[in-house]
Amino acid sequence: MSHYSVPEGTRIYAIGDIHGEAGLLDQLLKDIRQDAEAHPAARQLLIYLGDYVDRGPDSRGVLERLQAGPPEGFEQICLMGNHEEMLLGCLKGIPRVKMLWLLNGGDTTCRDYGVDPSRDPELVAEELRRRMPTAHKQFLHGLHLWHQEGGYFFAHAGIRPGVSLDQQRREDLIWIRKAFHQSEEDHGCVVVHGHSPVPTPEDLPNRINIDTGASYGNALTAVVLEGEDRRFLQVSAAGDLVTELLGPEPQQAPETTRRSDEPARRAFRIGWWR
């Protein structure tokens, strides 16, 4: 296990890919609030790792909850996922992105806003721009690419190994898979990410993957980080809560808090995604 830690007095709840599962999100936030009440901390931070929309039954509901802000007593950071990037590409009218987004779960998001996804993609994009509330569009445009707390770095997909954190490309932060997953090197931090569904959380010395496939009928997962401790909270469609505790390590990393200075505004990339 790694020796990295969270700044003293801070507890982080990082939440994996939601993909329209508003009911699971509500249950997980309820469990997080109960956990926070049982274990008070001076500073409690929610970090959402992206992919809030598509596939699941209520993408609109997820965006409504997130744009409304955090529960009382919490701070909140929301990161850009590749599905938000595709959605913004559709709203901007980028031709190839419109159809590719619709074929990769965007059709369910359209229906959430009362838009028929079977129509011509240009008409779909125009109607979605009209029907999506301004607050939802502003929320999407304000998403950040990354955030750092102490020895933990948060991004939707991961990082490019061998590249300093300040020099990471937005495409890698949102889309990378194989090169990042196969790397065993110490990145100078533990990277907390989603993007690539796994049956159970991956807890490795250099990264933690908490995309556990909520939109495929599996659990929605949060990792709880405090000091050098790690725990996982999960809710399933049956409403079950699972908690796992991993013990502390002997060393601490410097306590720093950073995030990307600019929101992730550009919404275009051609490639393969899930």
ABEGO torsion letter per residue (X at the ends): XBABBBBBGBBBBBBBBAGGBAAAAAAAAAAAAAAAAABBBABBBBBBAEGABEGBABAAAAAAAAAAEBBBGBBBBBBBBAAAAAAAAAAAGBAAAAAAAAAAGAAAAAAAAGBBAABBAAAAAAAAAAABBAAAAAAAAABBABBBBEABBBBAAEBBBGBBAAABBAAAAAABBAAAAABABBAGBBBBBBGBBBABBBBBAABBBABAGAAAGBBBBBBBBBEABBBBBBBBAAGBBBBBBBBBBABBBBBBBBBBABBBABBBBBEBBX
